[in-house]
Amino acid sequence: MSTYNIYLSPPHMTGQEQKYINLAFSTNWVAPLGPNVEAFECALENYAGVKKALAVSSGTAAIHLALRLLNVGRGDVVFCSTLTFVASANPILYQGATPVFIDSEPESWNMSPLALERALREAARKGRLPKAVIIVNLYGQSAKMDELLSICQQYDVPVIEDAAESLGSEYKGKKSGSFGMFGVYSFNGNKIITTSGGGALISNDEAAIEKARFLSTQARDPALYYQHHTVGYNYRMSNILAGIGRAQLEVLDERVAARRAIFARYVQALQHIDGVSFMPELPDSRSNRWLTVLTIEEEKVGVNPLAIIRALAEQKIEARCVWKPLHLQPLFRGAMYYPHEEDVSVSENLFANGLCLPSGSAMTAEEQNKVITAFLQKLQVRSC
């Protein structure tokens, strides 16, 4: 039995997915690889404006492949945004490397250029520069890519752009995910479009993507028998799931428009409350508003995010805290962390005060009004 009537970000099917699924069955392409996979990859390339895309089993797998392509191994260091889901950093551990976490900054909630520059300067002084920097685009909002890329270029450190949450977003006219040496998308069930489970690795380095393709199919050598010279992975997306992705990608722009409209309605209904602030959008950028995220100042509002989450849950509405920073996770206890400023940890403040509201693109106005009413009732505030 379902716990919630209104979910945070449920899948939103188009009705056309079955056409491509039926194609997979009618042609007997039900295993990994096949026409749907090839068509989905081509559509991703065209959408993102990159030369090559590789459809894989998850966004985590895509990050892992990117690290492998950059020869990250035991004893190496990788810098990573701290305010993100654990999947952004777990592949660093897969490779036996050491993560160093970089704080957010207030204008985008993403990686702080100030903290990154300080961390790279110190790493250069120690003679231990990172093998890569993983920059996350949080909740659909692009990081300050121009500044961050410029800093990384000064130290000749490659960037992996974790755009798992930001497919459909733009930064200065370019699609999110297309800025780093590698870009990563996720098509998990809660993302703006879904393949049930899946992800993609994109790049303008065609040779690198072809190597990733080889690694993602168990690194089988081109021989008449099964021969392997290196470790590979079972990371390819199935032709059935890629069929779902084809239909989903066709309506991505519509899904972005729907989520932005949901965000705008929340702002209209709640912005009058002193102590409530919404996640900002950088100038010259366009967030997909995958989730509507806001902060609560308990001193002004009288309640904290956890109290609101519990109150909404009582009415079968799913809401969540902002990601717990990775440098605070028990898994990464003892990891190095560079705050935005010496005595200012932006990510910790956002975690303590942040709240994600239901934002599914199929959410009706009636359902959103129910969320808004429950939110206002807990704050004992009248509608504007």
C-alpha atoms as one frame of an Amber mdcrd trajectory, in Angstrom:
protein
   0.000   0.000   0.000   1.329   3.445  -0.951   2.629   5.663   1.843   1.963
   8.866  -0.095  -0.750  10.248  -2.350   1.531  12.980  -3.665   5.123  11.965
  -4.375   8.203  14.144  -4.570   9.049  13.386  -8.207   7.291  10.365  -9.724
   7.753   9.119 -13.304   5.635  10.832 -15.962   4.960   8.643 -18.979   4.054
  10.064 -22.399   1.961   7.181 -23.728   4.421   6.694 -26.592   6.875   4.509
 -24.686   4.935   1.367 -25.575   5.561   1.970 -29.284   9.320   1.668 -28.837
   9.009  -1.173 -26.328   6.863  -3.084 -28.831   9.515  -2.405 -31.472  12.112
  -4.041 -29.230   9.919  -7.119 -28.748   8.819  -7.413 -32.375  12.450  -7.345
 -33.555  13.598  -9.527 -30.618  16.095  -6.861 -29.475  15.392  -7.286 -25.770
  18.979  -7.531 -24.510  21.516  -4.705 -24.128  22.337  -2.963 -27.419  19.965
  -2.649 -30.357  18.149  -0.047 -32.483  16.518   1.771 -29.552  19.881   2.170
 -27.803  21.486   3.578 -30.952  18.561   5.941 -31.621  18.483   7.104 -27.999
  22.209   7.840 -28.005  21.870   9.779 -31.263  18.971  11.808 -29.856  21.006
  12.609 -26.715  23.942  13.765 -28.847  21.683  16.074 -30.837  19.962  17.432
 -27.756  23.115  18.097 -25.747  25.107  19.307 -28.747  27.987  16.864 -28.241
  29.729  14.433 -30.549  29.108  11.208 -28.659  26.773   9.723 -26.052  26.867
   6.320 -24.399  23.703   4.921 -22.790  24.514   2.962 -19.633  22.807   1.346
 -16.657  22.964   4.370 -14.324  24.419   7.817 -13.806  26.723   6.222 -11.232
  28.070   3.882 -13.908  28.704   6.892 -16.164  30.745   8.647 -13.457  32.678
   5.430 -12.825  33.517   5.091 -16.518  34.620   8.740 -16.671  37.006   8.207
 -13.761  38.345   5.051 -15.387  38.923   6.938 -18.662  40.905   9.549 -16.713
  43.066   6.779 -15.209  41.990   7.526 -11.659  43.366   4.842  -9.386  44.600
   3.963  -5.927  46.454   6.828  -4.296  44.897   9.486  -6.530  42.726  12.373
  -5.350  39.433  13.540  -6.873  37.671  16.766  -5.875  33.872  16.591  -5.684
  30.950  18.846  -4.785  29.881  18.073  -1.232  26.196  19.029  -1.568  24.997
  16.082  -3.635  23.741  12.519  -3.519  26.309   9.909  -2.520  26.337   8.480
  -6.069  28.468  11.431  -7.175  31.348  10.294  -4.970  30.966   6.530  -4.576
  32.773   5.819  -7.885  35.833   7.614  -6.476  35.965   4.869  -3.870  35.381
   2.188  -6.515  38.689   3.270  -8.062  40.506   3.267  -4.727  41.005   7.037
  -4.875  40.495   9.641  -2.153  37.673  12.214  -2.344  38.163  15.829  -1.274
  34.926  17.763  -0.863  34.284  21.323  -2.006  31.581  23.529  -0.506  28.720
  25.299  -2.260  28.304  29.037  -2.790  25.119  31.053  -2.156  24.198  32.186
  -5.686  23.795  28.734  -7.257  24.103  26.380  -4.262  26.723  24.560  -6.349
  30.498  24.270  -6.137  32.155  27.395  -4.759  34.824  28.870  -7.043  36.445
  30.413  -3.956  36.724  27.058  -2.205  37.850  25.252  -5.364  40.616  27.757
  -6.055  41.846  27.538  -2.472  41.827  23.733  -2.615  43.679  23.582  -5.937
  46.236  26.155  -4.838  46.979  24.125  -1.715  47.091  20.874  -3.701  49.558
  22.370  -6.181  51.760  23.563  -3.335  51.800  20.008  -1.939  52.459  18.540
  -5.385  49.269  16.478  -5.260  46.778  17.889  -7.734  43.545  15.934  -8.218
  43.110  13.654 -11.217  39.641  15.149 -11.781  37.039  17.538 -10.393  33.403
  16.378 -10.275  31.118  19.417 -10.465  27.461  18.724  -9.639  24.517  20.748
 -10.981  22.213  20.577  -7.980  18.425  20.187  -8.342  18.631  21.315 -11.971
  20.607  24.529 -11.424  23.905  24.847 -13.274  27.051  25.638 -11.352  29.146
  28.690 -12.281  30.777  26.729 -15.079  32.788  29.592 -16.618  34.551  30.371
 -13.346  34.995  26.755 -12.295  36.320  25.615 -15.680  38.728  28.543 -15.805
  40.159  27.600 -12.402  40.525  23.936 -13.386  42.200  24.894 -16.674  44.806
  26.918 -14.773  45.882  23.687 -13.074  45.218  21.424 -16.091  42.702  19.319
 -14.168  39.853  17.717 -16.187  36.206  18.240 -15.219  33.426  15.675 -14.990
  30.106  17.509 -15.068  27.538  15.605 -13.004  24.326  16.733 -14.698  22.287
  13.847 -13.282  19.674  16.312 -12.007  19.998  18.984 -14.710  19.132  17.425
 -18.074  17.210  20.124 -19.941  18.851  23.016 -18.097  21.017  25.615 -19.828
  23.946  27.826 -18.917  24.730  30.761 -21.199  22.926  29.137 -24.098  24.572
  25.704 -23.805  22.957  22.534 -22.534  23.840  21.363 -19.056  26.227  18.418
 -19.150  28.128  19.644 -22.204  30.789  21.739 -20.424  33.221  19.259 -18.897
  35.518  16.769 -20.557  32.725  14.330 -19.667  29.078  14.926 -18.836  26.809
  12.579 -16.907  23.026  12.173 -17.013  20.713  10.023 -14.909  17.392   8.523
 -16.010  16.417   7.119 -12.633  12.694   6.883 -11.912  12.601  10.211 -10.072
  14.457  12.277 -12.698  12.888  14.739 -15.150  12.806  11.965 -17.747  13.300
   8.294 -16.963  14.206   4.961 -18.515  13.173   3.244 -15.264  16.872   3.014
 -14.440  19.720   4.229 -16.565  22.188   6.963 -17.358  24.456   8.346 -20.043
  28.039   9.484 -20.496  28.552  12.252 -23.063  31.665  13.902 -24.470  33.193
  15.579 -27.499  36.074  13.103 -27.184  34.835  10.395 -29.535  37.749   8.051
 -28.868  37.126   8.222 -25.119  33.453   7.325 -25.527  34.380   4.393 -27.736
  36.747   3.185 -25.030  33.936   3.588 -22.484  31.688   1.559 -24.781  34.303
  -1.209 -24.762  34.681  -1.088 -20.975  30.911  -1.075 -20.433  30.495  -4.387
 -22.295  32.916  -6.390 -20.119  35.979  -5.187 -22.082  35.752  -8.085 -24.502
  38.603  -8.135 -27.016  37.775  -8.356 -30.751  38.404 -12.086 -31.057  36.383
 -15.126 -32.140  36.504 -16.373 -28.569  36.036 -14.599 -25.237  39.283 -12.844
 -24.410  39.877 -10.005 -21.952  43.003  -7.969 -21.245  41.484  -5.516 -18.774
  38.692  -5.262 -16.238  35.327  -4.408 -17.765  31.802  -3.788 -16.506  28.260
  -4.849 -17.323  27.048  -1.275 -17.709  25.152  -1.120 -21.015  21.512  -0.022
 -21.177  18.975  -2.534 -22.459  17.168  -1.949 -25.744  13.817  -2.032 -23.924
  14.765   0.712 -21.470  16.285   2.795 -24.248  12.898   2.620 -25.975  11.333
   4.246 -22.918  14.072   6.877 -23.064  13.365   7.699 -26.715   9.754   8.597
 -25.944  10.719  10.480 -22.803  13.389  12.576 -24.516  10.877  13.656 -27.157
   8.944  15.587 -24.472  11.858  16.802 -22.342  11.272  20.474 -23.142   7.624
  20.075 -22.136   8.659  18.490 -18.850  11.045  21.387 -18.152   8.248  23.876
 -18.853   5.893  21.992 -16.523   8.411  21.905 -13.654   9.214  25.580 -14.083
   5.494  26.361 -13.938   5.162  24.329 -10.733   8.090  26.239  -9.251   6.498
  29.561 -10.245   3.202  28.636  -8.552   5.027  27.747  -5.331   6.860  31.073
  -5.436   3.629  32.984  -6.012   1.961  31.244  -3.083   4.813  31.316  -0.551
   7.183  34.171  -1.325   5.274  36.561   0.947   6.387  34.616   4.032   9.261
  36.254   5.874  11.920  33.598   6.377  11.114  31.517   3.268  13.581  31.776
   0.350  13.676  29.779  -2.883  16.693  28.263  -4.621  18.107  30.997  -6.880
  18.687  30.836 -10.611  21.945  32.194 -11.997  21.759  35.028 -14.540  22.093
  33.729 -18.116  21.008  30.264 -16.998  17.762  28.312 -17.160  17.167  25.662
 -14.518  14.931  22.711 -15.309  13.612  23.139 -11.733  13.733  19.378 -11.314
  12.734  19.969  -7.700  11.334  23.073  -6.059  13.719  23.716  -3.167  13.523
  26.416  -0.513  15.056  27.343   2.807  13.289  27.999   6.107  14.620  30.392
   8.742  13.294  28.813  11.918  13.870  32.003  13.930  11.408  33.854  11.676
   8.982  31.104  10.706   8.810  29.217  13.990   9.314  25.726  12.573  12.162
  23.841  10.947  12.145  21.770   7.725  11.848  18.457   9.587   8.640  19.621
  11.253   7.207  20.591   7.878   8.220  17.256   6.336   6.442  15.406   9.151
   3.342  17.583   8.821   3.154  16.970   5.079   3.699  13.231   5.573   0.666
  13.154   7.881  -1.346  14.266   4.851   0.385  11.669   2.634   2.563  14.255
   0.905   6.221  13.417   0.310   8.823  16.114   0.988  12.526  15.802   1.759
  15.493  17.543   3.290  18.203  19.005   1.095  21.051  16.520   0.552  23.203
  15.929   3.600  26.699  17.117   2.592  29.040  14.276   1.816  31.749  15.549
   4.145  29.263  14.967   6.998  28.443  11.401   5.923  29.842   8.580   8.098
  31.113   6.911   4.907  33.498   9.820   4.307  34.471  10.561   7.903  37.882
  12.209   7.954  37.780  13.371   4.337  39.237  16.797   3.565  36.694  19.571
   3.097  37.068  23.130   1.834  34.286  25.503   2.954  33.174  28.488   0.905
  34.962  30.796   3.314  37.048  30.006   6.358  34.146  30.208   8.800  31.241
  29.829   6.340  29.966  26.391   5.289  27.179  27.096   2.806  26.318  23.432
   2.266  25.855  22.765   5.976  23.548  25.759   6.265  21.485  24.605   3.265
  21.209  21.114   4.714  20.045  22.469   8.060  17.458  24.809   6.548  16.550
  23.332   3.150  13.349  21.630   2.043  12.332  19.923  -1.233   8.649  20.091
  -2.163   6.733  17.764  -4.522   7.565  18.797  -8.077   6.430  16.036 -10.434
   5.623  17.305 -13.910   2.257  15.492 -13.866   1.184  17.089 -10.575  -2.226
  18.743 -10.910  -3.104  22.237  -9.691  -5.386  20.603  -7.121  -2.530  18.463
  -5.792  -0.179  21.441  -5.635  -2.790  23.486  -3.794  -3.041  20.660  -1.255
   0.731  20.856  -0.698   0.636  24.645  -0.367  -2.302  24.527   2.056  -0.593
  21.923   4.251   2.611  23.973   4.214   0.794  27.159   5.244  -1.192  25.365
   7.932   2.003  24.141   9.571   3.440  27.643   9.486   0.070  29.031  10.650
   0.248  31.560   7.827  -2.598  32.648   5.616  -2.472  32.369   1.862  -1.369
  35.568   0.144
